[in-house]
């Protein structure tokens, strides 16, 4: 009886396993702690305790690792490579729904989230609210960074922006106007970010990378070092990248997305992530009120009375419908 031939996919997997095992045999047996700087393809860029960068393979059973992950790994110092064998427990992880219901990791072990909302292409409260819900799910503090303020044309435009952002000021959130062109607000932002691990989030074109470039004067040198270690071009990565801040702490630059979605949750949990709804919850006629079409809804009445911002109500409803559709897809 002839032997069954392996499929191309099986052959590739076996080849990858042999390469990883061969590399493992070449490394020192002692596991060492390291920090994941970025994930590129099926490999990781790991920083050693001494600050050196290593292009590492990763054990398949560990799953997807991202910037900010703390790992144990075996280095091959001469080759500048290694194998990541273990991932240490995360105290937080920022994720978003990916394709086909899969979760896409963004960053790990973060202490602080900076939501970057730009003057151009525009400030969108819905985007801010989505990241606020994600931060509330993780119980992580946030700051709202109003970027590119050099593009505000006049006082009337400033008043319109202030009115748009008033609901967040009333929530007690910190708002920091920033301009890398004017070098305005950078010291205040730096004070929030120092001595902790932060991630900057926001849409494409928000200027996150420009902010990091302003906060880290030698960023170009560091980026070149990262690119050399990964073997990729400077602008080819679409994954989060961790950088060390000059005065202590780390900052993670996350890729911009067209529309971010927090992890789905039920109606009661979603309500809890809107603290401005809290005074009116429990006052609706129906205990399971969705605050959409039901009569005698306290939330809708608060919006009509000007006690709740219309933009916050609309973002809540969009997320409620989005999460409901997600549940329906999973059920089917």
Helices and strands as residue ranges (DSSP letters): H 8-26, E 32-40, E 43-47, E 53-58, G 60-62, E 70-76, E 81-87, E 93-97, G 99-101, E 103-108, E 112-118, H 125-138, E 141-147, G 149-151, H 155-170, E 174-178, H 186-193, E 197-201, H 208-215, H 219-230, E 241-244, E 250-253, H 267-272, G 275-280, H 298-304, H 310-331
